[in-house]
């Protein structure tokens, strides 16, 4: 007969063992994520690119009766060649503006320091005598701010030039991604057949359907966001050129990058800039900047639900709800994952229940 303590002790051992196995599985998962996932990055990128060029590949096959491999190679050359040429031209112009800005920045910061130092006596008249250490602190802060701006521009130019040198690791990553894209796009049907043989029916086919829908949705979402950012960037560059801003290309690209940041966006640059001109007394230029910002903001708000919904195949209201809930729950990443999760649910419902009825 088993002693009374046997079953409780056995249950305790089982619970502890299960907890240890769970911790071990979690540790292994984290280790795999940290060590295996970086090695899979070029192949993940290759999967996205292969889905991206698939319509062009199909067009080339139908139009010119090319083999699958030749159509894939031609589509990749067109895509990478076009993007590479545009990127090189853009970087050349950007470097020229950054070098010019770096040369003129000391004069700009000197004028800024003189202006603020002239404001100190006015501040003293309003708020009484300021301590000498406070005045010295303000002057040092202004000088440090100017030095920081100049260093920031120099670092940006240096980093851009360093990026162009393409360190060996980056070059290898590009080569592996290029080759993986070719083989995945060329043999996608063979890869899909292998997956369906590997995974028992009906899981294989249904999982491929859901995966295809989710990947297509993710690419469509990136395409939609890219279109919105490009529209914002073009608006900013043209607007800066029209109102006579120096370094319009560089500042327009900065506005485009800021457009990726939810809530803040282009206002992070344009609003303080306009306020500065209002303080200086240049009311007309400040109004021009505000008009440009309002134009960018209104166009973005009008186009975003429509463009995202058109690319994802969802109703604009559902897309807006998914984006807002994702942003509220997960932050910036939720802005992307919200619509993608909605697409995944829609794809699962279209494919039918993944798990067959008992």
GIPETA-V690484 format. One record per residue. OMEGA is omega in degrees with one decimal (999 if undefined). Layout:
OMEGA
OMEGA
This chain:
-176.7
176.5
-175.9
-176.3
-170.9
-176.0
176.7
179.2
179.3
177.8
178.8
179.2
-179.8
-179.1
179.4
179.6
178.6
177.8
178.6
177.7
178.2
177.3
178.5
178.9
178.2
178.4
178.0
178.4
177.8
179.3
178.7
179.1
-177.5
-174.4
-177.1
-176.2
177.3
179.0
-178.5
-176.0
-180.0
-179.7
174.9
177.1
-179.5
177.8
179.3
-178.7
179.9
175.3
-177.7
-175.8
-176.0
177.6
178.4
177.8
179.2
178.4
-179.6
178.2
-178.3
-172.2
-173.6
177.9
179.2
173.1
-178.0
-178.0
-179.8
178.9
178.1
-179.1
-180.0
178.8
178.4
178.7
177.9
-177.8
-176.6
179.3
179.5
180.0
-179.8
179.3
178.7
-179.0
179.9
178.6
179.8
-178.6
178.7
179.0
-179.4
178.8
179.4
180.0
179.1
178.1
178.5
178.5
178.6
-179.8
-177.1
-175.9
178.1
178.0
179.3
-179.8
177.1
177.6
178.2
-179.6
178.9
-179.0
-178.2
178.3
175.8
179.4
-176.6
177.1
177.2
177.3
178.3
179.5
-178.9
-171.1
-179.0
-178.7
174.7
176.7
-179.9
-179.9
176.7
178.4
178.7
179.3
179.7
179.6
177.5
179.7
179.3
179.1
179.9
179.1
177.3
177.9
179.9
178.8
-179.9
178.7
-179.6
179.2
179.3
178.2
179.0
179.3
179.8
180.0
179.0
177.9
178.6
178.9
-178.9
-179.1
177.4
176.8
-175.3
-179.1
178.9
178.7
178.4
178.6
179.9
-179.6
-179.8
178.9
-179.9
-179.2
179.8
177.2
-179.3
-175.8
179.1
179.8
-177.7
-173.2
-175.5
179.4
177.6
177.8
178.5
177.8
177.6
179.7
-179.9
174.8
-177.7
-177.4
-177.8
176.5
-1.0
-173.7
-175.5
-177.0
-177.6
178.1
175.8
178.5
179.5
-179.9
179.5
179.6
-177.9
178.9
177.6
178.9
-179.3
178.2
178.4
178.6
176.8
178.7
179.8
179.4
177.5
178.2
-179.6
179.6
178.8
178.6
179.0
-178.8
179.3
176.7
-177.5
-178.6
179.7
179.7
178.5
177.4
-177.2
-177.4
172.4
178.5
173.3
178.6
-176.2
-178.6
-178.9
-179.1
176.4
176.8
176.1
177.4
178.1
177.2
178.8
179.3
177.8
-176.9
179.8
177.1
-176.1
176.3
-177.7
179.9
179.8
180.0
-168.0
-176.3
176.8
178.9
178.6
178.8
179.5
179.5
174.8
179.2
179.8
-178.9
178.3
-174.1
-175.9
-178.4
176.7
177.8
177.3
178.8
179.1
177.3
177.8
179.9
179.9
178.2
179.0
-177.2
-177.2
179.2
179.3
-177.9
179.7
-173.2
-170.7
-179.6
-177.6
-178.0
179.5
-179.9
-179.6
-179.4
-177.8
-179.0
-179.8
174.4
-179.3
-179.8
177.8
177.9
179.6
178.8
179.9
179.2
-177.8
179.0
177.8
178.2
-178.4
-174.6
-171.5
-178.7
-174.3
-178.8
178.5
176.9
178.1
-174.2
-179.0
177.8
179.5
177.3
177.3
176.7
179.9
177.7
178.9
179.7
179.0
178.8
177.8
-177.7
-175.6
-179.7
-179.8
-178.3
-178.7
179.5
-179.2
999
